Amino acid sequence: QKVENSVTPATPVPPLSERTGTQGAAAPRTYTPVTDARLQKPEARNWLMYRGTYDGHGFSPLDQVNAGNVRELVPVWSFSTGVTEGHQSPPIVNDGVMFVTTPQAQVIALDAKTGEMLWRYKRQLPEDLTQLHPTNRGVALYGDKVYVATTDCYLVALDAKTGKEVWAKKVEDYQKGHYMTLAPLIARGKVMVGGSGGEYGVRGFIAGYDVNTGEQAWKTFTIPGPGEPGHDTWKNGWETGGGSIWLTGQYDPQLNLAYWGTGNAAPWMGDARPGDNLHTSSVLAINPDDGKIRGHHQYHWNDSWDWDEVSAPLLINLDRNGRSIPTLVHAGRDGYLWTLERRQDGIRFISGVPFVNQDVFAKLDPETGRPTYNEARKPRLDNKVEFCPSLWGGKDWPPEAYNPQTKLLYIPANENLCGALTGHRMDYVPGQLFLGAGLEDIGMSLKPGATHIGELQAWDLTTMKKVWSHPFPNSQLWGPVLTTGGGLVFMGGTNDRMFRAFDAKSGQQLWQTKLNSGVTAVPSTFEVDGTQYIAVQSGWGVDAQRMQDSLVAIDPVRFKSDVPQGGVVWVFALRQRAGQ
Ligand SMILES: O=C(O)c1cc(C(=O)O)c2c(n1)C(=O)C(=O)c1cc(C(=O)O)[nH]c1-2
């Protein structure tokens, strides 16, 4: 049979303005409203927020897929987002309806069981918008609305059933270098967001909005202004001092406190802005009712390494000397695993131990946890200084997970990658990069004899010992972690496009599958009609790709990889349930 080569006539591409807005059938269907009670009492069948639950564990008790049968996991459906760049949002699922976001803050609603698209919201972004991290980390749900924080710095509420915009509120001015990448956090009738832009010299903030009307209820700067406690830790530069917020906070309903991690100080060189520089590279306890700061802990003072500490700490109750202590646990970009006590009256230091090679902290004050620096490792103006770990840290933003059954914390770490910085004095120009160094002033090197870079680590938080680890000899690791009641740990993040499952107790790799692109998105799990699904987006890009480029420059043979971009939602189930 003769097959004619055929060419489909090109359809004219409509101008951008005609392509934005909400598309899709918006099939009328039931939608279960999200209430405070539902957010506070974890529902195993659903994944209602960024890390699943307010404590940030990244844990689901679902156990249909378990260490005994995970080899039977197969794809059930997949959905191409049609978008490139780094996809990072978890599939957030409410009673069979899934919401994902893509770079440029598109929101896509899908039938979680079949993969049918319900609607897609595309925001028309300004043409002069330049973004260093054009990604988005997901939605928040409340009532019958879906909330997304956009790269042009709006907080948008959509109708969960139709995807129609209900309101859009300007949070900040993108032309001054503000942008948003995080998934909002909702508690006590407030939808809370923070802003990115540390590299542009913004003054970081968290803002709370009325969940119904979108009116701003409060705005709290991470850097205290004149007269506020902590302002005297700045001699100059507080208005442009960074401390941005770009990852979702965690919430403790008992204490009514939300815990947010803050970014590094700007510009990069500490000696350009003498003082501790509160509250950069810190954790803040914020009351969602009024936005007031009720406690803080600064992990490291006067940052000079670009070590944001934006990952919000996990809320874990730990047994210490026969007593259960409410703690905050944070695997820092500074390469230390921090444990703090969360209390009504503030945050108290408990312990800090390195989880990767770290040559900057000479010691920690046993009472306060304040590090003393090895001065030879602290970058300063007009000098090239080398230090470990690199500016991407022992762990960048991909979240760690805690399994209350194994009592282990799983950290997606990068070991053995060191960095160098040469800083320069720089004038602040609104909307322009304010790094205090040029891209040519950033160095990367491997520790001599490095056997691996990426390492999935499991830590026993009672003994503060690493109990197992899975090294990746030829790849960095940018894999957010999911752990389950089935005794499993799921993670992607490597430069071979794999998505993997490990035995949560032993660390043995039990399953892997190669996807269309690399995985840097947060995995989630949920149940519909008696079947447990594991879901994750692929879509390589942003800093995972930049780190890849740096590694290839160091050793093109060892770190060779060709990971194409392109976002796809992947949903897996056990083979025997996949056809149902
Ligand atoms: O200073 C900031 O405001 C800011 C924002 C972001 C972001 O919003 O994604 C990143 C960083 N810094 C950053 O330092 C960093 O390493 C980083 C990696 C990524 C990414 O998406 O892979 N974003 C960001």
The ligand as an SDF file (V2000), in Angstrom:
LIG
                    3D

 24 26  0  0  0  0  0  0  0  0999 V2000
   16.3020   34.7940   45.8690 O   0  0  0  0  0  0  0  0  0  0  0  0
   15.2080   34.4360   45.4270 C   0  0  0  0  0  0  0  0  0  0  0  0
   14.1860   35.1140   45.5440 O   0  0  0  0  0  0  0  0  0  0  0  0
   15.1640   33.0970   44.7500 C   0  0  0  0  0  0  0  0  0  0  0  0
   13.9870   32.6210   44.1490 C   0  0  0  0  0  0  0  0  0  0  0  0
   13.9790   31.3420   43.5590 C   0  0  0  0  0  0  0  0  0  0  0  0
   12.6480   30.9160   43.0350 C   0  0  0  0  0  0  0  0  0  0  0  0
   11.6440   31.6410   43.2890 O   0  0  0  0  0  0  0  0  0  0  0  0
   12.4800   29.8910   42.3890 O   0  0  0  0  0  0  0  0  0  0  0  0
   15.1990   30.5780   43.5650 C   0  0  0  0  0  0  0  0  0  0  0  0
   16.3190   31.1270   44.2420 C   0  0  0  0  0  0  0  0  0  0  0  0
   16.2880   32.3590   44.7920 N   0  0  0  0  0  0  0  0  0  0  0  0
   17.5540   30.3950   44.4080 C   0  0  0  0  0  0  0  0  0  0  0  0
   18.4930   30.8990   45.0520 O   0  0  0  0  0  0  0  0  0  0  0  0
   17.6870   29.1010   43.8650 C   0  0  0  0  0  0  0  0  0  0  0  0
   18.7250   28.4270   44.0350 O   0  0  0  0  0  0  0  0  0  0  0  0
   16.5880   28.5710   43.1410 C   0  0  0  0  0  0  0  0  0  0  0  0
   16.4630   27.3730   42.4530 C   0  0  0  0  0  0  0  0  0  0  0  0
   15.2250   27.4040   41.8840 C   0  0  0  0  0  0  0  0  0  0  0  0
   14.6020   26.3920   41.0170 C   0  0  0  0  0  0  0  0  0  0  0  0
   13.4350   26.6200   40.6370 O   0  0  0  0  0  0  0  0  0  0  0  0
   15.2230   25.3470   40.7250 O   0  0  0  0  0  0  0  0  0  0  0  0
   14.5810   28.5520   42.2180 N   0  0  0  0  0  0  0  0  0  0  0  0
   15.3860   29.2940   42.9810 C   0  0  0  0  0  0  0  0  0  0  0  0
  1  2  2  0
  2  3  1  0
  2  4  1  0
  4  5  1  0
  4 12  2  0
  5  6  2  0
  6  7  1  0
  6 10  1  0
  7  8  2  0
  7  9  1  0
 10 11  2  0
 10 24  1  0
 11 12  1  0
 11 13  1  0
 13 14  2  0
 13 15  1  0
 15 16  2  0
 15 17  1  0
 17 18  1  0
 17 24  2  0
 18 19  2  0
 19 20  1  0
 19 23  1  0
 20 21  2  0
 20 22  1  0
 23 24  1  0
M  END
$$$$
